[in-house]
Amino acid sequence: MRINESGMRTRPMAPLVLHARRLVLRTMTENDYEGWLEVRQRCHEWLVKWEPRPAEAPHLPEDRRSFVGRCAIRERERQLGTGVGFGIYVGGRFAGEITLSSIQRGPVQSGYIGYWIDEALAGHGYVPEAVVTLMQYAFDAIELHRVEVNIIPRNTPSQRVMEKLGLRMEGIAERYIQIDGAWEDHTRYAMTAEEWADRAPQLVASWLLPTS
């Protein structure tokens, strides 16, 4: 049980699970810590150079308490409808994370997708599969109007994900986000609900439906 802001006891929400062709997206709990930590430590150099972090801030803490705290924050965001974060699981094994963050309602109806993957699994199409799964959730389940992905131009693996999916490139946001302590330009990619309605059959068939 949990205590909400009014002082009333509430039950935790059930895990949210999205199934794709070869992977599963699932909201994370403390039980995922060991799998998450193994990937984080093994892929440390692969990951930290792309992570949002002010110059004066430490790298992402990897202790259990900090992990559990982040899971609680994401669960609170899911309850408020402002974001949702998933672990990516391949063959039941933790493989990375993907988030739909900064969800805005009212006249905006938008959100941002971010992701990372185990270095050992990069280049096998798992990230575009996860992105299409999350876009399907964003547009069909919670009815957003726009989803955006921002990528450092020199991050060629993530650029290839956008090329594979054919998301519309909107331009360069100069010195947009601090990445590993330095202000970095970002290429902005987006898809709207109208584009999704037109392209969903092809994207779902290519990335989510079982192959014959």
C-alpha distance (Angstrom), angle and dihedral (degrees) to the residues before:
residue distance angle dihedral
M1 . . .
R2 3.79 . .
I3 3.80 134.8 .
N4 3.81 115.4 -125.3
E5 3.81 126.6 -154.8
S6 3.80 91.9 -86.7
G7 3.82 90.5 56.6
M8 3.83 93.6 -110.0
R9 3.79 122.4 132.3
T10 3.80 114.9 -111.8
R11 3.79 133.2 -175.1
P12 3.82 118.4 -119.2
M13 3.78 113.7 -105.9
A14 3.79 116.5 -104.2
P15 3.81 114.6 -101.9
L16 3.79 113.6 -86.2
V17 3.81 111.3 -128.3
L18 3.82 126.9 -171.9
H19 3.80 119.2 -172.0
A20 3.79 123.7 -148.8
R21 3.81 133.7 172.6
R22 3.81 99.6 -80.1
L23 3.78 103.7 1.2
V24 3.77 145.2 43.7
L25 3.80 128.8 -136.4
R26 3.80 113.6 -149.3
T27 3.79 134.5 169.4
M28 3.80 108.3 -109.6
T29 3.80 133.3 -118.9
E30 3.79 136.7 -179.1
N31 3.81 88.6 -82.6
D32 3.82 88.5 70.7
Y33 3.79 93.9 59.2
E34 3.82 99.8 97.6
G35 3.81 93.9 49.2
W36 3.79 91.6 44.8
L37 3.80 92.8 48.4
E38 3.80 93.5 49.6
V39 3.80 91.8 55.0
R40 3.80 93.7 41.9
Q41 3.79 93.4 52.4
R42 3.80 95.8 42.8
C43 3.82 92.5 47.2
H44 3.82 98.3 35.9
E45 3.81 97.2 125.4
W46 3.80 91.4 41.9
L47 3.81 92.3 54.4
V48 3.80 112.2 33.4
K49 3.81 95.9 61.2
W50 3.84 89.3 65.9
E51 3.80 100.4 41.3
P52 3.83 124.7 110.3
R53 3.80 107.2 -111.1
P54 3.83 133.3 145.0
A55 3.79 114.7 -121.7
E56 3.81 92.8 -110.0
A57 3.82 95.3 46.0
P58 3.81 125.1 94.0
H59 3.78 122.5 -118.4
L60 3.79 118.1 -88.1
P61 3.84 108.4 -65.7
E62 3.80 112.0 -116.9
D63 3.83 101.1 -164.9
R64 3.80 119.7 117.1
R65 3.81 95.0 -112.3
S66 3.82 92.5 55.3
F67 3.81 91.0 46.3
V68 3.79 91.8 51.5
G69 3.80 89.5 47.9
R70 3.80 91.7 53.5
C71 3.81 90.6 48.7
A72 3.82 88.8 52.8
I73 3.81 91.7 49.6
R74 3.80 91.4 51.0
E75 3.79 90.9 47.2
R76 3.81 89.1 52.4
E77 3.80 90.1 49.9
R78 3.80 89.6 51.4
Q79 3.79 90.8 51.6
L80 3.82 90.6 49.4
G81 3.81 92.9 44.9
T82 3.81 93.1 -123.2
G83 3.79 98.1 114.7
V84 3.78 147.0 -21.3
G85 3.80 130.3 -147.1
F86 3.78 127.7 -159.6
G87 3.75 138.1 -169.1
I88 3.80 113.7 -132.2
Y89 3.82 111.8 -130.9
V90 3.79 124.5 -166.9
G91 3.79 115.2 -172.2
G92 3.80 88.3 -12.0
R93 3.81 91.5 -57.5
F94 3.80 123.7 118.4
A95 3.81 108.3 -107.1
G96 3.82 108.2 164.5
E97 3.77 145.3 -53.2
I98 3.78 137.7 -86.6
T99 3.80 126.5 -173.5
L100 3.77 139.3 -169.0
S101 3.79 102.3 -154.0
S102 3.80 142.5 172.3
I103 3.80 92.1 29.5
Q104 3.79 109.9 -171.6
R105 3.77 125.1 -168.0
G106 3.80 130.4 -174.1
P107 3.82 112.4 64.3
V108 3.85 93.1 -16.7
Q109 3.84 106.1 55.3
S110 3.79 95.6 179.3
G111 3.79 144.1 129.2
Y112 3.81 142.5 -177.4
I113 3.80 127.7 -118.7
G114 3.80 121.7 -147.0
Y115 3.80 129.7 170.5
W116 3.79 149.2 167.9
I117 3.80 133.2 -166.3
D118 3.79 138.6 -158.9
E119 3.82 107.2 -89.1
A120 3.82 89.8 -129.8
L121 3.82 90.0 60.4
A122 3.80 98.8 42.7
G123 3.78 117.2 119.6
H124 3.82 95.8 29.7
G125 3.81 97.5 99.5
Y126 3.80 96.5 -104.9
V127 3.81 94.7 123.5
P128 3.83 96.6 52.9
E129 3.81 88.1 46.1
A130 3.80 89.9 52.7
V131 3.82 92.1 45.9
V132 3.82 92.6 52.2
T133 3.82 89.6 47.6
L134 3.80 90.8 52.7
M135 3.81 93.2 44.5
Q136 3.80 89.2 52.7
Y137 3.80 88.3 53.7
A138 3.81 92.4 45.2
F139 3.79 96.4 50.0
D140 3.82 103.4 30.0
A141 3.82 104.4 30.6
I142 3.81 104.7 34.1
E143 3.82 96.2 18.5
L144 3.78 102.9 -131.1
H145 3.78 117.1 174.6
R146 3.80 99.0 -146.5
V147 3.79 138.1 23.9
E148 3.80 122.7 -168.9
V149 3.81 133.2 -164.2
N150 3.82 120.9 -166.6
I151 3.81 119.2 -160.8
I152 3.80 134.5 179.6
P153 3.83 105.9 -115.0
R154 3.81 92.8 -128.2
N155 3.81 92.1 52.6
T156 3.78 92.9 96.9
P157 3.85 97.4 175.5
S158 3.82 90.9 57.9
Q159 3.80 91.1 42.3
R160 3.82 88.1 56.6
V161 3.81 90.0 54.2
M162 3.80 90.0 57.8
E163 3.81 90.9 46.0
K164 3.81 91.5 51.6
L165 3.80 91.5 50.8
G166 3.79 95.9 39.4
L167 3.79 96.7 -133.1
R168 3.78 113.7 176.7
M169 3.80 114.4 -99.5
E170 3.80 112.1 -137.5
G171 3.80 101.2 -176.9
I172 3.79 142.2 -90.4
A173 3.80 123.7 -49.0
E174 3.80 103.3 -154.2
R175 3.81 118.5 -134.3
Y176 3.78 87.7 -11.1
I177 3.83 105.4 156.3
Q178 3.79 135.3 12.9
I179 3.80 106.4 -113.4
D180 3.80 116.7 -169.9
G181 3.80 88.2 -19.8
A182 3.83 100.1 -46.6
W183 3.81 131.1 95.5
E184 3.81 106.5 -112.4
D185 3.79 133.4 -168.8
H186 3.81 114.1 -121.1
T187 3.77 131.5 -155.0
R188 3.78 108.3 -134.2
Y189 3.81 119.2 -139.5
A190 3.79 124.6 -179.4
M191 3.77 145.9 174.3
T192 3.80 127.5 -163.0
A193 3.78 128.9 -152.6
E194 3.81 89.4 -105.5
E195 3.81 90.8 54.9
W196 3.80 90.8 45.5
A197 3.81 92.0 52.1
D198 3.80 88.8 53.3
R199 3.80 97.5 42.9
A200 3.82 103.7 30.5
P201 3.83 96.4 92.5
Q202 3.81 91.3 55.4
L203 3.81 95.4 41.6
V204 3.80 94.0 46.5
A205 3.80 92.4 46.7
S206 3.81 92.3 47.5
W207 3.80 98.5 45.1
L208 3.80 112.5 16.2
L209 3.80 113.0 30.1
P210 3.82 118.8 84.3
T211 3.78 114.4 -97.0
S212 3.79 118.4 -121.6
